[in-house]
Amino acid sequence: MLRQGFRRCAGLVGSAASTSVVRSCATLPAARHGIALLSRNRIPLRSIAIVSRGYGTQAADAEVQSNEATSTTTAPTDAEEVTRFADLGELGVHNNLLNAIIDDMGYDVMTPVQAKTIKPALKGTDIVAQAKTGTGKTIAFLLPLLQRMIEEDPSLALRKASRAARSDDIRGIVLSPTRELAEQIATEAKRLVQKTGLVVQSAVGGTHKGGMLRQTQREGCHLLVATPGRLDDLLRDPASGIDAPNLAALVLDEADRMLDVGFEKELNDIIDRLPSRDEKVRQTVLVSATIPDNVIRLARAMVRPDDFEFVQTISENDTLTHDRVPQHIVPVTSWANVFPSLFEFIDREDAKRREDRSMKPFKAIVYFNTTALVELAGELGFQRRRANLMKLPTFSIQSQLSQVQRTRAADMFRKTRAGVLFSSDVTARGMDFPDVTHVIQVDTPRDRESYIHRLGRTGRQQKEGEGWLLVPPMSLTSARRLLRGLPLQPDKTLEGAEADIETGELPKYHQETLELIQSIGKKSILNNAYTSLFGGQKMHREELLDDLNMCTTRGWGLSMPPAVSSSWARNQGLPPSKLNIQDGRRDDAEGGDFGRGRRFSSGSRWSDDRRSGDRRSGERRSSDPFAEMSRQAHRDTPPRSGGSSRHFGRSRW
């Protein structure tokens, strides 16, 4: 068992700066790894939960730097740490891979994660590595994987090998939890293999399966980067032509995230359809930001218990992003104030940077809890630009967009110097967007881990960044409970946040938002945004109902809130007297019936969802048991003694 394997070589945990490697060494000959390995610091499995740093996410990125590409020294011993890519030649890494890294990609000095991971992975043993996103871990697992494929078939190092590639002879597989991250890994892999004959293909959900299969069957494939759902589908389909009888290596990236979103069944099915380790020995590399119980269970099923290493790349003294990035919380008095406050903040920060050229251009990601709100924000951003109210380009990424649309938006935002990306959680993990100066989160996220992962999109590579959280009154209680101990500072500098639009004139940004919303042609966008908010609100639901009714009538300028069915009202447990009930009617695509319905007596309120909004709410309230298990296993360290008074948990707002 994996746990027993760790215990067999239990030892002392070394200093924070040293590489912590656990070997399950009971059956491994010392000659294979060298006597010097015995001097390594080791960690028993029972200590992983202690050594693993809370979430282990979004620490500062370690940027690969420049150096020389030649080495004539003897091969490094097991006790020596290799820090330069050029030195990997002495460990057997093929020159065609090294030349692509050093000459074409411009990398010379390894990041700490690469230095700690690549060397043990090159030995061919299975690897369980704890590594944060944004630390160079993609190359850390890709390079050993590609080298192993070449070692098993040296002809793959030559470009002409690409002509013989077949879709039913895949030699390496990388699994990733999201489409965006899989495509990002595939792009990096293609850069690494450009001087070899290795062919890289990607297979992700949300893309045309037939087109992918035709391309793979035509071009062949040695390395397949895939999402679990799509790979499982391909391996199940006997007509796909996808097979891996000579699989040399399998990598699971973001393993904890794959389990959190419910891919355990697909992973087990994939393993069952790949050659057994008795038929074909393969190397398995499992990379995870955190090591909860479910990741340990997955490792037991996938890695060889008598031939693996645990590589700890997270130092005890690492400063996590959520400790060092300034964070601000802005309580807003109503949902009607959210978008006005958001655009007021964007304009203020952008103007500040346009006036002071010494500051980095304003580049922000705005996270929402529902896809419907992302869609509305994207439409409002587009309308603001068209009305010349803002100069910044805006982009949107959410799960209802096609993969092509999401990839295009991600690429454009990645390349822009300044701009705003409205996003759901699909970009919160693993995605690398350079020079993001601000992460803005609207409403309390569904869990503490989501907040931290989102925040980790800024402050990367030791650069500056800021976090902002806009919280409506119904969510304040959950925010206090969920984010206790984080250094959130109350901020009351936004005029629109506390405006009372029920009793007075609409302030500037409220009036602007009202006019923009009225210019939206597809009224179902408003309907879906309005109704989606009930999916994650477990407390103060009637207060939310009253607030949203005021928001849509006073703040959005609608005669009445969206119509809902009586069955929906019953499912939501909301009083029909406060709802705009319209059974047996269907809104026109352009919103012909939107905001119409039976009138209510003075003081009554209305609200909520239709079918598409209900679906998105269901996404948000996933019953996946792994999510709760992961949350229980990933507890942040408590606030430091004496520091709580400046933290969110003690703040009065």
C-alpha positions in Angstrom: 0.0 0.0 0.0 1.1 3.6 -0.6 0.8 4.5 3.0 2.9 1.5 4.0 5.4 2.4 1.3 5.9 5.8 2.8 6.2 4.5 6.3 8.9 2.0 5.4 11.2 4.8 4.6 10.0 7.3 7.2 12.6 9.8 8.3 13.1 13.4 9.4 11.7 16.3 7.5 14.6 18.4 6.3 14.9 22.1 6.1 12.4 24.2 4.2 14.9 24.9 1.5 15.9 21.3 0.8 14.2 18.9 -1.5 12.0 16.5 0.4 11.8 13.1 -1.3 10.1 10.1 0.0 11.2 6.7 -1.3 9.3 3.5 -1.0 12.6 1.6 -1.0 12.0 -1.8 0.6 12.4 -3.7 -2.6 14.6 -1.3 -4.6 18.3 -2.1 -5.0 20.5 0.6 -3.6 22.6 0.4 -6.8 19.8 1.7 -8.8 19.6 5.0 -7.1 23.0 5.3 -5.5 24.2 5.2 -1.9 23.8 8.9 -1.7 20.0 8.6 -1.8 20.2 7.3 1.8 21.2 10.8 2.9 18.0 12.4 1.5 15.4 13.7 3.8 12.3 11.6 3.8 8.7 12.0 4.8 6.3 9.2 5.8 2.9 9.1 4.3 1.2 9.8 7.6 3.1 13.1 7.6 2.0 14.3 4.2 -1.1 16.0 5.5 1.2 17.9 7.9 3.9 18.7 5.3 1.3 19.7 2.7 0.7 23.4 3.0 -3.0 23.9 3.4 -4.2 24.5 -0.1 -0.8 24.5 -1.5 -2.0 26.9 -4.3 -1.0 30.0 -6.0 2.2 30.8 -4.4 4.5 33.1 -6.4 5.5 31.8 -9.8 9.2 30.9 -10.2 10.1 32.3 -13.6 12.7 30.4 -15.6 15.8 32.5 -16.1 18.7 32.6 -18.6 22.0 30.7 -18.4 24.4 28.7 -20.6 23.5 25.6 -22.6 26.7 23.5 -22.5 28.2 21.2 -19.9 31.2 18.9 -20.1 31.2 17.8 -16.5 30.6 14.3 -15.3 27.0 13.1 -14.6 25.7 14.6 -11.3 25.5 12.1 -8.4 22.2 11.2 -6.7 23.0 13.6 -3.9 23.6 16.6 -6.2 20.7 18.9 -7.2 20.6 19.7 -10.9 19.5 23.3 -11.5 20.5 24.0 -15.1 18.7 22.4 -18.1 22.1 22.0 -19.9 23.2 19.6 -17.1 20.4 17.2 -17.9 22.4 16.0 -20.9 24.6 14.2 -18.4 21.5 12.4 -17.1 20.6 11.1 -20.5 18.1 13.7 -21.7 18.1 13.8 -25.5 19.8 16.9 -27.1 16.7 17.5 -29.3 14.6 18.1 -26.2 17.2 20.2 -24.5 17.9 22.3 -27.5 14.2 23.1 -27.8 14.1 24.2 -24.1 17.4 26.2 -24.1 17.7 27.6 -27.6 14.1 28.0 -28.8 12.2 28.5 -25.5 15.0 30.4 -23.9 15.0 28.5 -20.6 18.3 27.8 -18.9 17.9 27.8 -15.1 15.2 25.5 -13.7 12.6 26.8 -11.3 12.8 25.2 -7.8 9.9 22.9 -8.7 11.6 21.7 -11.9 14.9 21.2 -10.1 13.2 19.0 -7.4 11.0 17.0 -9.8 12.8 16.4 -13.1 15.8 14.4 -11.7 13.8 11.8 -9.7 11.3 11.5 -12.5 14.1 10.7 -15.0 14.8 7.5 -13.0 11.6 6.0 -14.3 10.1 5.5 -10.9 6.5 6.6 -10.2 6.2 10.1 -8.8 3.6 11.7 -6.4 4.5 15.4 -6.4 3.0 18.2 -4.4 3.4 21.3 -6.5 1.5 24.6 -6.8 0.2 26.0 -10.0 2.3 28.6 -11.8 5.7 27.3 -10.7 6.9 25.7 -13.9 5.5 22.2 -13.1 4.3 21.6 -16.7 7.8 21.3 -18.0 8.7 19.4 -14.8 6.5 16.5 -15.7 6.5 16.9 -19.6 10.3 16.6 -20.0 10.7 13.3 -18.1 7.7 11.9 -19.9 9.0 12.8 -23.3 12.4 11.5 -22.5 11.0 8.1 -21.3 9.1 7.8 -24.6 12.4 8.4 -26.5 14.3 5.9 -24.3 11.7 3.2 -25.2 11.8 4.0 -28.9 14.9 6.1 -29.9 13.6 6.6 -33.4 11.0 9.1 -31.9 13.8 11.6 -31.4 14.1 12.1 -35.1 11.7 14.3 -37.0 11.0 11.6 -39.7 9.3 9.5 -37.0 6.3 11.8 -37.2 5.5 10.2 -40.6 5.0 6.8 -39.0 2.9 8.1 -36.1 -0.4 6.2 -35.5 -3.5 7.0 -33.5 -3.5 3.5 -32.0 0.1 3.6 -30.7 0.0 6.5 -28.2 3.1 6.4 -26.0 2.2 9.1 -23.4 -1.0 10.5 -21.9 -1.4 13.7 -19.8 -4.8 14.2 -18.1 -6.0 17.6 -17.0 -9.2 18.6 -15.2 -10.2 21.5 -17.5 -10.2 22.2 -21.2 -8.2 25.4 -20.9 -5.4 23.8 -18.9 -5.3 20.8 -21.2 -4.9 23.1 -24.2 -2.2 25.1 -22.4 -0.3 21.9 -21.6 -0.6 20.7 -25.2 0.8 24.0 -26.5 3.8 23.7 -24.2 4.4 20.1 -25.2 4.4 21.1 -28.9 7.1 23.6 -28.2 9.2 20.9 -26.4 8.9 18.3 -29.2 9.5 20.7 -32.2 13.0 19.2 -32.9 11.8 15.6 -32.5 9.4 13.3 -34.3 7.0 13.2 -31.5 3.4 14.2 -32.4 1.2 15.9 -29.8 -2.6 16.0 -30.0 -5.3 17.2 -27.6 -8.7 15.8 -26.8 -11.0 17.9 -24.7 -14.7 18.2 -24.1 -16.6 21.0 -25.8 -14.9 20.4 -29.1 -16.0 18.4 -32.2 -15.1 14.8 -31.5 -15.2 13.8 -35.2 -12.8 16.6 -36.2 -10.3 15.7 -33.5 -10.5 12.0 -34.5 -9.9 12.7 -38.2 -6.9 14.9 -37.4 -5.4 12.3 -35.0 -6.0 9.4 -37.4 -4.4 11.5 -40.2 -1.4 12.9 -38.3 -1.0 10.1 -35.7 -0.3 10.7 -32.0 2.5 9.9 -29.6 1.5 12.2 -26.7 -2.2 12.8 -26.0 -3.2 15.6 -23.7 -6.8 15.2 -22.6 -9.6 15.8 -20.2 -10.8 12.7 -18.4 -14.3 12.7 -19.8 -13.2 13.0 -23.4 -10.5 10.4 -23.1 -12.9 8.0 -21.4 -15.3 8.5 -24.3 -12.6 7.9 -26.9 -11.3 4.7 -25.2 -14.9 3.4 -24.9 -15.5 3.9 -28.6 -14.2 1.0 -30.7 -14.4 3.1 -33.8 -12.2 5.9 -32.5 -8.9 4.3 -33.4 -7.5 5.6 -30.2 -5.3 3.1 -28.3 -2.1 2.9 -26.2 -0.8 -0.6 -26.1 2.8 0.7 -25.7 2.0 3.4 -23.1 5.3 4.5 -21.5 4.0 7.2 -19.2 0.8 8.6 -17.7 0.6 12.0 -16.0 -2.3 13.3 -13.9 -2.1 17.0 -13.4 -4.1 18.8 -10.8 -5.2 15.5 -9.4 -7.0 17.0 -6.4 -9.1 19.2 -8.8 -10.0 16.2 -10.9 -11.4 14.5 -7.9 -13.1 17.6 -6.6 -15.1 17.9 -9.9 -16.1 14.3 -9.9 -13.8 12.6 -12.3 -12.9 9.6 -10.1 -15.2 7.2 -12.1 -13.7 8.3 -15.4 -10.2 7.9 -14.1 -10.9 4.4 -12.9 -12.5 3.5 -16.2 -9.5 4.9 -18.1 -7.0 2.9 -16.0 -9.1 -0.3 -16.7 -8.9 0.4 -20.4 -5.1 1.0 -20.5 -2.6 -1.9 -20.6 -2.1 -3.3 -17.1 1.2 -2.8 -15.5 1.8 -6.6 -15.9 1.4 -6.3 -19.6 3.4 -3.1 -20.1 5.4 -1.3 -17.4 4.6 2.4 -17.4 5.6 5.4 -15.3 2.9 7.3 -13.5 3.3 10.9 -12.4 0.6 12.3 -10.1 0.8 16.0 -9.5 -1.4 17.8 -7.0 -1.4 21.1 -5.2 -2.8 19.4 -2.1 -2.7 15.8 -0.8 -6.1 15.1 0.8 -7.3 11.5 1.5 -8.9 11.1 -1.9 -5.6 11.9 -3.7 -3.9 9.4 -1.5 -6.5 6.8 -2.4 -6.0 7.6 -6.1 -2.3 7.2 -5.7 -2.7 3.8 -4.1 -4.6 2.7 -7.1 -2.3 4.1 -9.7 1.3 4.2 -8.6 3.6 1.2 -7.9 3.8 0.9 -4.1 7.3 -0.6 -4.3 8.8 1.9 -6.8 7.7 5.5 -6.3 8.9 8.8 -4.8 7.0 11.5 -3.1 8.5 14.9 -4.1 7.6 17.8 -1.9 8.2 21.1 -3.7 6.4 23.3 -1.2 8.7 24.8 1.4 7.4 25.2 5.0 8.4 28.8 4.7 6.6 29.5 1.4 4.5 32.6 1.5 1.2 31.8 -0.1 -0.5 34.3 -2.3 -3.4 34.8 0.1 -1.0 35.8 2.8 0.9 38.4 0.9 -1.5 39.9 -1.7 -3.4 43.0 -0.3 -7.1 42.1 -0.1 -10.1 44.4 0.3 -13.8 43.8 1.0 -16.5 46.1 -0.2 -19.9 45.6 1.4 -22.6 46.8 -1.0 -26.1 47.6 0.3 -28.0 45.9 -2.5 -27.5 43.8 -5.6 -28.5 46.9 -7.5 -25.2 48.4 -6.4 -23.0 45.6 -7.6 -22.5 46.5 -11.3 -22.3 50.2 -10.6 -19.7 49.7 -8.0 -17.8 47.3 -10.2 -17.6 49.7 -13.1 -16.8 52.6 -10.8 -13.9 50.6 -9.5 -12.6 49.6 -12.9 -12.7 53.2 -14.2 -11.0 54.5 -11.1 -8.1 52.0 -11.2 -7.7 52.3 -14.9 -7.6 56.2 -14.7 -5.0 56.0 -11.9 -2.7 53.9 -14.0 -3.2 56.0 -17.2 -2.1 59.0 -15.2 0.9 57.3 -13.5 2.8 55.5 -16.2 5.1 54.0 -13.6 2.3 51.7 -12.6 1.4 48.5 -14.5 -1.6 48.8 -16.8 -4.9 47.8 -15.3 -5.5 44.1 -16.1 -8.2 42.4 -14.0 -10.2 39.2 -13.8 -13.7 39.5 -12.4 -15.1 36.3 -11.0 -18.8 35.5 -10.6 -20.5 32.5 -9.1 -22.8 31.7 -12.0 -22.4 31.5 -15.7 -25.5 33.7 -16.2 -23.9 36.6 -14.3 -20.7 36.2 -16.4 -22.9 36.5 -19.5 -24.6 39.6 -18.2 -21.3 41.2 -17.2 -19.8 40.5 -20.6 -22.8 42.1 -22.3 -22.6 45.2 -20.1 -18.9 45.5 -20.7 -19.5 45.3 -24.5 -22.2 48.0 -24.2 -19.9 50.2 -22.2 -17.2 50.1 -24.8 -19.7 50.7 -27.6 -21.0 53.7 -25.7 -17.4 55.0 -25.3 -17.7 54.8 -21.5 -14.6 52.7 -21.2 -11.5 52.1 -23.3 -10.4 48.8 -21.8 -11.1 45.7 -23.9 -13.3 43.1 -22.2 -13.5 39.3 -22.5 -15.7 36.6 -21.1 -15.1 32.9 -20.3 -17.8 30.6 -18.9 -18.9 27.0 -19.3 -21.8 27.8 -21.7 -19.4 29.1 -24.4 -17.9 26.7 -26.9 -14.4 25.6 -26.5 -13.3 27.6 -29.5 -14.8 30.8 -28.0 -13.2 30.1 -24.6 -9.8 29.4 -26.1 -10.0 32.6 -28.2 -11.0 34.7 -25.2 -8.2 33.2 -23.0 -5.6 33.8 -25.7 -6.6 37.4 -26.3 -6.7 38.2 -22.6 -3.4 36.5 -22.1 -1.8 38.7 -24.8 -3.4 42.1 -23.9 -1.5 44.6 -21.7 -4.6 46.0 -20.2 -8.2 44.7 -20.1 -10.9 43.0 -18.1 -11.9 39.3 -18.1 -15.3 38.3 -16.8 -15.1 34.7 -15.8 -16.6 31.8 -13.9 -14.4 29.3 -12.0 -13.2 27.7 -15.2 -10.1 29.9 -15.1 -9.5 29.9 -11.4 -7.0 27.0 -11.4 -3.9 26.3 -13.4 -4.5 29.1 -16.0 -1.6 31.4 -16.4 -2.5 35.0 -17.4 0.5 37.2 -17.2 0.6 40.6 -15.3 -2.9 40.4 -13.8 -3.0 43.4 -11.4 -6.4 42.8 -9.8 -8.7 39.9 -9.0 -12.2 41.1 -8.3 -14.7 38.6 -6.8 -18.4 39.3 -6.8 -20.4 37.7 -4.0 -19.1 35.2 -1.5 -17.5 32.3 -3.3 -18.9 28.8 -2.8 -16.0 27.7 -0.6 -12.8 29.0 0.9 -10.7 27.2 -1.6 -12.4 28.9 -4.6 -11.6 32.3 -3.1 -7.9 31.4 -2.7 -7.6 29.8 -6.1 -9.2 32.9 -7.8 -6.9 35.2 -5.8 -3.9 33.3 -7.1 -4.4 34.6 -10.6 -2.7 37.8 -9.4 0.5 38.4 -7.5 2.3 35.7 -9.6 6.0 35.6 -10.3 6.6 37.8 -7.2 4.7 40.6 -8.9 2.3 43.0 -7.2 -1.4 42.3 -7.2 -4.6 43.1 -5.3 -7.7 41.2 -4.4 -11.2 42.8 -4.1 -14.4 41.2 -2.9 -17.8 42.8 -3.5 -20.4 41.3 -1.0 -24.2 42.0 -1.0 -25.8 42.1 2.5 -27.4 38.6 2.3 -23.9 37.1 1.9 -22.0 38.9 4.7 -22.7 36.2 7.3 -21.3 33.4 5.0 -18.4 35.6 4.0 -17.4 36.1 7.6 -17.6 32.4 8.4 -15.9 31.2 5.2 -13.0 33.7 5.0 -12.2 34.0 8.7 -8.5 34.7 9.2 -7.7 36.0 5.8 -6.3 39.6 5.7 -9.3 41.2 4.2 -9.6 44.9 4.9 -12.9 46.8 4.7 -13.0 49.5 2.0 -15.7 52.2 1.7 -14.1 54.4 -1.0 -16.7 53.4 -3.7 -19.6 55.9 -3.8 -21.9 53.4 -5.5 -21.5 50.7 -2.9 -23.7 52.4 -0.3 -26.1 54.4 -2.5 -29.8 54.0 -1.5 -31.5 54.0 -4.9 -35.0 53.5 -3.4 -35.1 56.9 -1.8 -33.1 59.2 -4.0 -31.8 60.1 -7.4 -29.8 57.5 -9.2 -26.0 58.2 -8.9 -23.9 58.4 -12.0 -22.9 54.7 -12.3 -26.4 53.5 -11.4 -28.0 55.6 -14.1 -25.4 54.4 -16.6 -26.0 50.7 -15.6 -29.8 51.2 -16.0 -29.4 52.6 -19.5 -27.0 49.9 -20.5 -29.3 47.2 -19.3 -32.2 48.7 -21.2 -30.1 48.6 -24.3 -29.6 44.8 -24.1 -31.6 43.2 -26.9 -31.6 39.6 -25.6 -33.6 40.0 -22.4 -33.2 36.3 -21.5 -29.7 37.4 -20.3 -31.3 39.4 -17.6 -33.8 36.7 -16.7 -31.0 34.1 -16.3 -28.8 36.4 -14.3 -31.7 37.3 -12.0 -32.8 33.7 -11.4 -29.4 32.1 -11.1 -28.7 33.9 -7.9 -31.0 31.7 -5.9 -29.0 28.6 -6.6 -26.3 29.3 -4.0 -28.2 31.3 -1.5 -29.1 29.1 1.4 -29.8 31.7 4.0 -31.8 35.0 3.9 -33.6 33.8 0.8 -36.6 36.1 1.3 -34.3 39.1 1.9 -32.6 38.2 -1.4 -35.9 37.9 -3.1 -37.0 41.4 -1.9 -33.6 42.9 -2.8 -33.6 41.4 -6.3 -37.1 42.6 -7.0 -36.0 46.1 -6.1 -32.9 45.7 -8.1 -34.7 44.7 -11.3 -37.4 47.4 -11.1 -35.6 50.3 -9.6 -32.0 49.6 -10.7 -32.6 47.9 -14.0 -35.7 49.9 -15.0 -38.0 46.9 -15.6 -41.8 47.2 -15.0 -41.7 43.9 -13.1 -39.2 41.2 -12.3 -38.9 38.1 -14.5 -41.8 35.7 -14.7 -41.5 32.3 -13.0 -43.7 29.2 -12.8 -45.5 28.1 -9.7 -43.7 24.8 -9.8 -40.3 26.7 -9.7 -41.6 28.7 -6.8 -42.5 25.6 -4.9 -39.1 24.0 -5.6 -37.3 27.1 -4.3 -39.6 27.4 -1.3 -40.4 31.1 -2.0 -43.7 32.7 -1.3 -45.9 33.0 -4.5 -47.2 36.4 -3.3 -43.8 37.9 -3.9 -43.3 36.2 -7.3 -44.3 37.1 -10.8 -46.1 33.8 -11.5 -46.8 33.1 -15.2 -47.6 29.4 -15.7 -47.8 28.1 -19.2 -46.0 31.0 -20.8 -42.6 31.0 -22.4 -40.5 34.1 -22.8 -39.6 35.1 -26.3 -35.9 34.8 -27.3 -35.9 38.6 -27.4 -37.8 38.9 -24.1 -41.1 39.9 -25.5 -42.9 38.9 -22.3 -40.1 39.8 -20.0 -41.1 41.9 -17.1 -44.8 41.5 -17.8 -47.4 39.7 -15.7 -50.0 40.1 -13.0 -49.7 43.1 -10.8 -49.1 43.0 -7.1 -50.4 44.9 -4.2 -48.4 47.8 -2.8 -45.3 46.6 -1.0 -45.3 43.1 -2.4 -42.2 41.7 -4.1 -41.3 39.1 -6.7 -38.5 36.9 -8.2 -36.6 34.0 -9.8 -35.6 31.4 -12.4 -36.5 29.6 -15.5 -35.1 26.4 -16.9 -31.6 27.6 -18.0 -31.1 29.4 -14.7 -32.1 26.3 -12.8 -29.6 24.3 -14.7 -26.8 26.7 -13.8 -27.9 26.7 -10.2 -27.7 22.9 -10.2 -24.1 23.2 -11.5 -23.3 25.4 -8.5 -24.8 23.0 -6.0 -23.0 19.9 -7.1 -23.6 16.9 -4.9 -20.1 15.5 -5.7 -19.0 13.9 -2.4 -15.3 14.5 -3.2 -15.8 18.3 -3.0 -16.8 18.1 0.7 -14.1 15.6 1.4 -11.5 17.8 -0.2 -12.7 20.8 1.8 -12.4 18.9 5.1 -8.9 17.8 4.2 -7.7 21.3 3.1 -7.9 23.5 6.2 -5.9 26.7 6.1 -3.5 27.4 8.9 -5.3 29.4 11.6 -4.6 33.2 11.9 -1.3 33.9 13.5 -1.4 34.7 17.1 -1.9 38.4 17.7 -2.7 39.0 14.0 -6.4 38.5 14.0 -7.4 42.0 14.9 -6.3 43.3 11.5 -8.0 40.4 9.7 -11.4 40.0 8.2 -12.8 37.9 11.0 -12.6 40.7 13.6 -13.4 43.6 11.2 -16.7 45.5 11.7 -18.5 46.1 8.5 
